[in-house]
Amino acid sequence: FNRYASEVSIRKPGADWEAKRLIAIAAHEVGGVRLGSMKLCDVNASTIAGWRDMRLQTVAGSTINRDLALLSHVFTTARKEWKWIAESPTTDVRRPQNPESRDRRITQNEIDQLCQVLGFEGGPVVTKNQAVAVAMLLAIETAMRAGEICGLTENDVSGRSAMLQKTKNGTRRAVALSKRAVDLLELLPTVAAGEPLFGLTSASLDALFRKARNKTLIDDLTFHDTRHEAITRLAAKLNVLDLARMVGHRDLKMLQVYYNASAEDIAMRLD
């Protein structure tokens, strides 16, 4: 795990986060023994299956599958490049079933409630809470993630497009801006060159959003649900290839995870 973190993870955009994941996995115990302290030759499919079953008691199958994907690459690297093992112990391990994809939509009433609690009435932004409201509205317009919005600087925005320098998959992405999105960005205060337009980190945005949501008593809503809402709305305006490019999905199947139009919505577009 240490060698993988220093030689492989270090080349990835999320190197620090992945290194922390490896440290956490190494600390997990299987049969009373820390995974990280086991000899590599003693780690087999039964070991990994035991780790999986232990994790299933506390986390969702999707979380375990993400960790299994990382483990698989670690052991494959150890097999192919370092020649430390003859086969990967993850090969024959059954993956847990992923839960059904989330389909939470945001209603206009909920948007209005959140804007009211955050003190945003459509005017220039002067508080952090108002910046959160504008970030939420911008996310619904563009399908940008929280981290992508928080990373925007003045140099990234030009006319009707925004260039995202850091995205989830590590590549730059240009996002088309609606007139509404441009208007929202113009409400933000002037910042120094190179400084984030919103003056927020992903953590502070999430914390302030959750605080506002709790005040409204809105149930089961996260900031990331704005992405579902945005993609569902954009799907009615863009063809599938333009939509995939705008939201950063190379695999068109992934759009099905976020596209949540109801049967009634679809019926309205039929003759």
C-alpha positions in Angstrom: 0.0 0.0 0.0 2.8 2.4 0.9 4.7 1.7 -2.4 1.5 2.1 -4.4 0.7 5.4 -2.7 4.2 6.8 -3.4 4.6 5.5 -6.9 1.1 5.2 -8.4 -1.3 7.3 -6.4 1.1 10.3 -6.5 0.4 10.7 -10.2 -3.3 11.0 -9.7 -5.3 14.2 -9.1 -6.7 12.7 -5.8 -3.4 11.4 -4.5 -3.8 12.6 -0.9 -7.3 11.2 -0.7 -6.4 7.9 -2.1 -3.4 7.6 0.2 -5.7 8.2 3.2 -8.1 5.5 1.8 -5.2 3.0 1.7 -4.2 3.9 5.3 -7.8 3.3 6.4 -8.1 0.0 4.6 -4.7 -1.2 6.0 -6.1 -0.5 9.5 -9.1 -2.8 9.0 -8.9 -6.1 10.9 -9.7 -9.4 9.4 -9.8 -12.3 11.8 -8.3 -10.1 14.5 -5.3 -9.1 12.3 -4.8 -5.8 10.6 -4.8 -6.1 6.9 -1.8 -3.9 6.6 0.3 -6.1 8.9 -0.4 -9.3 7.0 2.3 -10.9 4.8 1.3 -10.5 1.1 1.6 -14.2 0.5 -1.0 -14.8 3.2 -3.6 -12.5 1.6 -6.0 -14.5 -0.6 -9.6 -14.3 -1.8 -10.9 -15.6 1.5 -9.1 -12.7 3.3 -10.6 -10.1 1.0 -14.0 -11.7 1.2 -13.8 -11.6 5.0 -12.8 -7.9 4.8 -15.8 -7.3 2.5 -18.2 -9.0 4.9 -16.8 -7.0 7.8 -17.3 -3.8 5.9 -20.8 -4.6 4.9 -21.9 -4.3 8.5 -21.2 -0.6 8.5 -21.1 0.8 5.0 -23.0 0.5 1.7 -22.1 -1.9 -1.0 -21.2 1.0 -3.4 -18.5 2.2 -0.9 -17.0 -1.3 -0.7 -17.0 -1.7 -4.5 -15.0 1.6 -4.8 -12.5 0.3 -2.3 -12.4 -3.1 -4.1 -11.6 -1.3 -7.3 -8.7 0.4 -5.6 -7.5 -2.8 -4.0 -7.8 -4.6 -7.4 -5.5 -2.1 -9.0 -3.0 -2.2 -6.1 -2.7 -6.0 -6.3 -2.7 -6.0 -10.1 0.2 -3.5 -10.0 2.0 -5.8 -7.5 1.5 -8.7 -9.9 2.3 -7.1 -13.2 4.9 -4.5 -12.4 6.6 -5.6 -9.2 6.3 -9.3 -9.7 5.5 -9.8 -6.0 2.5 -12.1 -6.4 1.3 -14.6 -9.1 -2.3 -13.6 -8.9 -4.5 -10.9 -7.4 -6.5 -12.0 -4.3 -9.4 -9.8 -5.5 -10.0 -11.6 -8.7 -12.5 -14.2 -7.4 -14.1 -12.0 -4.8 -17.8 -11.4 -5.3 -18.7 -7.7 -5.4 -21.7 -6.5 -3.3 -24.7 -5.3 -5.1 -24.8 -1.5 -5.5 -27.9 0.2 -4.1 -30.4 1.7 -6.5 -29.2 5.0 -7.9 -30.5 8.1 -6.1 -33.4 9.9 -7.8 -34.0 12.8 -5.5 -35.4 15.9 -7.4 -35.5 19.4 -6.0 -38.8 21.2 -6.1 -39.1 25.0 -6.8 -40.7 25.3 -3.4 -37.6 23.8 -1.8 -35.3 26.1 -3.8 -37.3 29.1 -2.7 -37.2 28.0 1.0 -33.4 27.5 0.9 -32.8 30.9 -0.8 -34.9 32.6 1.9 -33.1 30.9 4.8 -29.7 31.8 3.1 -30.8 35.4 2.8 -30.7 35.5 -1.0 -33.3 37.6 -2.7 -31.7 38.0 -6.1 -29.4 40.9 -5.3 -25.6 41.2 -5.1 -23.9 38.7 -2.8 -22.5 40.1 0.4 -22.5 37.1 2.8 -21.2 33.5 2.7 -24.8 32.2 3.0 -25.8 34.2 -0.1 -22.8 32.8 -1.9 -24.1 29.3 -1.0 -27.5 30.1 -2.5 -25.9 31.4 -5.7 -23.7 28.3 -5.9 -26.8 26.1 -5.5 -28.7 28.0 -8.3 -25.6 27.9 -10.5 -25.3 24.1 -10.0 -28.9 23.6 -11.1 -28.2 25.6 -14.2 -24.9 23.9 -15.1 -24.7 20.5 -13.4 -21.3 21.5 -11.9 -20.2 19.7 -8.8 -19.6 21.6 -5.5 -15.8 21.3 -5.9 -15.9 22.6 -9.4 -17.9 25.6 -8.4 -15.7 26.4 -5.5 -12.6 26.2 -7.7 -13.8 28.8 -10.2 -11.7 31.9 -10.6 -12.3 35.0 -12.7 -9.9 33.8 -15.4 -11.9 30.6 -15.8 -15.0 32.5 -16.9 -15.2 34.0 -20.4 -18.4 35.0 -22.0 -20.9 32.1 -22.0 -18.5 29.4 -20.9 -16.5 28.4 -17.8 -13.3 26.3 -17.9 -13.1 23.9 -15.0 -9.5 23.3 -14.2 -10.0 20.5 -11.7 -12.8 18.0 -12.2 -13.6 14.6 -10.7 -11.8 12.6 -13.4 -8.8 14.9 -13.4 -9.3 16.6 -16.8 -10.2 20.1 -17.7 -13.8 20.7 -18.9 -15.5 23.6 -20.6 -19.1 24.2 -19.4 -21.6 26.2 -21.4 -23.3 28.9 -19.3 -27.0 29.8 -19.7 -27.9 33.5 -19.5 -29.2 32.8 -16.0 -25.8 31.3 -15.1 -24.0 34.4 -16.3 -26.4 36.6 -14.4 -25.7 34.6 -11.2 -22.0 34.9 -11.6 -22.3 38.6 -12.0 -23.9 38.9 -8.5 -20.6 37.7 -6.9 -18.3 40.3 -5.3 -15.0 41.2 -7.0 -12.1 39.1 -5.8 -8.3 39.3 -6.3 -6.9 37.7 -9.4 -6.6 34.0 -9.0 -8.8 33.8 -6.0 -12.0 31.6 -5.9 -15.1 33.6 -7.1 -17.3 32.1 -4.4 -14.8 32.4 -1.5 -15.9 28.9 -0.3 -14.3 25.5 0.0 -16.2 22.3 -0.7 -16.4 21.6 3.0 -17.7 25.1 4.0 -20.2 25.0 1.1 -21.5 21.6 2.2 -21.7 22.7 5.9 -23.6 25.9 5.2 -25.9 24.1 2.8 -26.7 21.4 5.4 -27.3 24.0 8.1 -29.8 25.9 5.9 -31.5 22.7 4.8 -32.0 21.7 8.5 -33.6 25.0 9.2 -36.1 24.5 6.5 -36.9 21.0 7.7 -36.5 19.8 4.1 -36.0 16.0 4.2 -33.3 14.0 2.5 -31.6 16.6 0.3 -27.9 17.1 -0.4 -26.1 19.7 -2.4 -25.1 16.9 -4.9 -28.8 16.5 -5.7 -28.5 19.7 -7.7 -26.6 17.6 -10.3 -29.5 15.3 -10.7 -31.9 18.2 -11.1 -29.6 20.0 -13.5 -29.0 17.0 -15.8 -32.7 16.2 -15.9 -33.5 19.7 -16.9 -30.6 19.9 -19.4 -31.7 16.7 -21.0 -34.8 18.4 -22.3 -32.7 21.0 -24.1 -29.5 19.2 -25.3 -28.9 16.0 -27.3 -27.2 13.2 -25.4 -23.7 13.9 -26.8 -23.8 17.6 -25.9 -25.2 16.7 -22.5 -22.5 14.2 -21.8 -19.8 16.7 -22.9 -21.2 19.4 -20.7 -21.5 17.4 -17.5 -18.2 15.4 -18.1 -19.5 11.9 -18.6 -17.4 9.8 -21.0 -19.6 6.8 -20.5 -23.2 7.6 -21.7 -24.5 5.0 -19.3 -23.6 7.2 -16.4 -26.2 9.7 -17.5 -28.9 7.2 -16.5 -27.7 7.5 -12.9 -28.4 11.2 -12.9 -31.3 11.6 -15.4 -34.4 11.4 -13.3 -37.3 12.6 -15.4 -40.6 11.2 -14.3 -43.1 9.4 -16.6 -45.3 12.5 -16.4 -42.4 14.7 -17.5 -41.7 12.4 -20.5 -45.4 12.2 -21.3 -45.6 16.0 -21.6 -43.2 15.8 -24.5 -45.2 13.2 -26.4 -47.9 14.0 -29.0 
